[in-house]
Amino acid sequence: MSLFKKVSEFANSEQGRKVIDQAKKYASDPKNKEKIEQVKNKIMGKEKGR
C-alpha cells in the first residue's frame, strides 16, 4: 500500500478527523501561529537575525 493511500485512509477515519480538528484549533491560536512561523522559517533557512 502506498504512503499516500495510508495517509488518505487515516485522514478519512474518525481518529484522523479528530487529529485534523485538533491541528486546526492549535494553528488558529495567534501564539501558536508565531511558533509555527518560526519553525517554518528555521526549516526553510530564513530565520531572522542570522
N, C-alpha and C positions, 0 to 999 in steps of 0.2 A: 504494500500500500504506500502511495506517495506521501511525502510530508504534507503537501498542500491539502490532500484529501483528509488526512488525520486532523489537521488544524481546522478545516472546514466542518468536519463532523463534530469536533469539540465545541466550536463556536455555535453550532446549532443545537447542542444539548442543553438541558436545564442547567447543569453546572457551568457550562460555558457562558450562558446568558447572564448568570449571576456574576461571574468574574468580569464580564464586559461592563455590566452596570456599575460594579464597584470601581472599575478603572475610570469610567466616565465621571463618577462622582469625585474621585480623587483628582482627576485632571481639571475639573471645573473650579477647584479651590484656588484663589489667587496666590496663596503661599506656595502651593504645590506647582502651579504653573511656572513660577520663578525657578523652583528646583529642577523641574523638567527642562526648562530652557538652559540652565547651567550645565546639566548633564549632556544635553544635545550639543551645546557649543563645545564642550570638552571633547566629546567623541569626534566631532567634525573638525577639531583643531582650531577653533575660533574663540578660545577662551580669552576674555578681555583681560588686559593687564599683563600679557606675556609677550 
